[in-house]
Amino acid sequence: MRKLELKFENEDGKTVTYSLENPIEPVDPAAIKAAMEEILNQDTFTSNGGDLVAIKSARIVERTVEDIELP
């Protein structure tokens, strides 16, 4: 499963990560940045360390799980 992780900095200087499953691909970096800027402008989210104050990064994360058959 692939996820889009949006990383922000909060008022305490800590990193806050929001994950979105099944992002539209190929990803559009300009659209992602615009969405993250809008999240900051609208004060959409907050965290234990206060409001989000800056964009840190965005990334696609893929997790692979392989079941092991036990005898």
C-alpha positions as a printed NumPy array, in Angstrom:
array([[  0.   ,   0.   ,   0.   ],
       [  1.283,   3.435,  -0.914],
       [  0.702,   6.497,   1.246],
       [  1.377,  10.172,   0.798],
       [  2.92 ,  11.645,   3.946],
       [  2.66 ,  15.374,   4.533],
       [  5.116,  16.65 ,   7.136],
       [  4.673,  19.968,   8.933],
       [  6.41 ,  21.755,  11.78 ],
       [  4.314,  22.854,  14.758],
       [  4.799,  25.731,  17.209],
       [  7.006,  23.555,  19.438],
       [  9.35 ,  22.841,  16.515],
       [  8.254,  19.19 ,  16.321],
       [  7.365,  17.341,  13.131],
       [  3.697,  16.449,  12.602],
       [  2.876,  13.903,   9.892],
       [ -0.455,  13.333,   8.158],
       [ -0.834,  10.274,   5.926],
       [ -3.211,   9.861,   2.999],
       [ -3.795,   6.412,   1.542],
       [ -3.823,   5.671,  -2.186],
       [ -2.595,   9.023,  -3.523],
       [ -3.291,   9.977,  -7.123],
       [ -0.317,   9.037,  -9.236],
       [  1.823,  10.249, -10.709],
       [  2.063,  12.758,  -7.872],
       [  2.074,  16.434,  -8.709],
       [  4.581,  18.221,  -6.436],
       [  3.109,  21.647,  -7.187],
       [ -0.407,  20.492,  -6.253],
       [  0.877,  18.882,  -3.059],
       [  2.695,  22.07 ,  -2.046],
       [ -0.381,  24.168,  -2.821],
       [ -2.556,  21.858,  -0.696],
       [ -0.066,  22.009,   2.176],
       [  0.05 ,  25.814,   1.97 ],
       [ -3.753,  25.88 ,   2.07 ],
       [ -3.745,  23.644,   5.167],
       [ -1.441,  26.174,   6.863],
       [ -3.441,  29.199,   5.672],
       [ -6.756,  27.752,   6.861],
       [ -5.382,  26.569,  10.242],
       [ -7.024,  23.258,   9.34 ],
       [ -5.135,  21.086,  11.839],
       [ -3.497,  21.496,  15.21 ],
       [ -1.317,  19.192,  17.279],
       [ -0.254,  18.617,  20.867],
       [  2.606,  21.027,  20.219],
       [  0.34 ,  23.786,  18.916],
       [ -0.681,  24.963,  15.486],
       [  1.143,  23.965,  12.327],
       [  3.517,  26.747,  11.311],
       [  5.636,  25.48 ,   8.402],
       [  5.879,  22.892,   5.638],
       [  8.738,  20.434,   6.148],
       [  8.371,  17.822,   3.392],
       [  6.18 ,  15.352,   1.555],
       [  6.938,  11.816,   0.509],
       [  5.429,   8.632,  -0.859],
       [  5.842,   5.642,   1.454],
       [  5.268,   2.086,   0.337],
       [  4.898,  -0.762,   2.78 ],
       [  5.236,  -4.347,   1.696],
       [  3.92 ,  -7.149,   3.873],
       [  4.773, -10.77 ,   3.209],
       [  2.938, -13.472,   5.129],
       [  4.982, -16.429,   6.289],
       [  3.332, -19.798,   6.08 ],
       [  4.044, -21.738,   9.239],
       [  4.329, -25.536,   9.124]])
